[in-house]
Amino acid sequence: MAWSAGGGDYLDDEAFCHLLAHLFRQLKSGGELVMGSFSANNPSRDYMEAFGWFMNHRTDDEFFKLARRCAIPAKNIAIEPIEGNLFLRVRKA
């Protein structure tokens, strides 16, 4: 298992997809990768940005489309919202 709780927050979609695809290729069969990012529904977003902390906030659908763009099969993708964050979980068959 590989876990990146917040690395996705700082990456634009192109860089995020590049990293996701690279890490996914490193997984062994049956392995799982979890990458986190702030949700577009983050209740602290206005407060964070008022102090100059700008992150990439994504929706469930945007996260799913990024994983699909990296050629990860839809059946191997799960997205879990947890307190203003999203966690993309992908499993390699």
C-alpha positions as CSV (number, residue, x, y, z in Angstrom):
1,M,0.0,0.0,0.0
2,A,1.1,3.5,-0.8
3,W,-0.5,6.5,1.0
4,S,-0.2,10.2,0.3
5,A,-2.6,12.1,2.5
6,G,-2.1,15.6,1.1
7,G,0.3,15.6,-1.8
8,G,-2.5,16.1,-4.3
9,D,-3.5,19.4,-2.8
10,Y,-0.5,21.1,-4.2
11,L,-0.5,19.6,-7.7
12,D,-2.4,20.8,-10.7
13,D,-4.3,18.2,-12.6
14,E,-1.5,17.4,-15.1
15,A,1.1,16.9,-12.3
16,F,-1.3,15.0,-10.2
17,C,-2.1,12.6,-13.0
18,H,1.6,12.1,-13.8
19,L,2.3,11.2,-10.2
20,L,-0.8,9.0,-9.8
21,A,0.1,7.1,-13.0
22,H,3.7,6.7,-11.9
23,L,2.8,5.4,-8.4
24,F,0.1,3.1,-9.8
25,R,2.6,1.5,-12.1
26,Q,4.8,0.8,-9.0
27,L,2.1,-1.2,-7.3
28,K,2.2,-5.0,-7.3
29,S,-0.9,-6.9,-8.2
30,G,-3.4,-6.5,-5.4
31,G,-1.7,-3.4,-4.2
32,E,-3.6,-0.2,-3.2
33,L,-2.7,3.4,-3.5
34,V,-4.5,6.2,-1.6
35,M,-4.0,9.8,-2.5
36,G,-5.7,12.7,-0.7
37,S,-6.8,16.1,-1.7
38,F,-9.1,18.8,-0.3
39,S,-12.7,18.5,-1.3
40,A,-14.4,21.3,-3.1
41,N,-16.8,21.1,-0.2
42,N,-14.0,21.9,2.3
43,P,-15.8,24.0,5.0
44,S,-12.4,25.7,5.9
45,R,-11.6,26.9,2.4
46,D,-12.5,30.5,2.8
47,Y,-10.6,30.7,6.1
48,M,-7.5,29.0,4.5
49,E,-7.5,31.3,1.5
50,A,-8.0,34.4,3.6
51,F,-4.5,33.6,5.0
52,G,-3.0,32.9,1.6
53,W,-3.2,29.1,1.7
54,F,-4.4,28.2,-1.8
55,M,-4.8,24.5,-2.5
56,N,-6.4,22.5,-5.4
57,H,-9.8,21.6,-4.2
58,R,-11.5,18.8,-6.2
59,T,-14.9,17.2,-6.5
60,D,-15.5,13.5,-6.4
61,D,-16.2,13.5,-10.1
62,E,-12.9,15.4,-10.9
63,F,-11.0,13.0,-8.8
64,F,-12.6,10.0,-10.6
65,K,-11.9,11.5,-14.0
66,L,-8.2,12.1,-13.1
67,A,-7.9,8.4,-12.2
68,R,-9.6,7.4,-15.4
69,R,-7.3,9.7,-17.4
70,C,-4.4,7.7,-15.9
71,A,-6.0,4.5,-17.4
72,I,-7.1,3.1,-14.1
73,P,-10.2,0.9,-14.6
74,A,-13.3,2.4,-13.1
75,K,-14.0,-0.8,-11.1
76,N,-10.7,-0.3,-9.3
77,I,-11.5,3.3,-8.2
78,A,-13.1,4.4,-4.9
79,I,-13.4,7.9,-3.5
80,E,-14.0,8.5,0.2
81,P,-14.9,11.9,1.6
82,I,-13.6,12.5,5.1
83,E,-14.1,15.9,6.9
84,G,-13.4,18.3,4.0
85,N,-11.0,15.9,2.3
86,L,-11.3,13.3,-0.4
87,F,-9.3,10.2,-0.6
88,L,-8.8,8.5,-3.9
89,R,-8.3,4.8,-3.4
90,V,-7.1,2.7,-6.4
91,R,-6.3,-1.0,-6.5
92,K,-4.2,-2.8,-9.0
93,A,-5.8,-6.0,-10.2
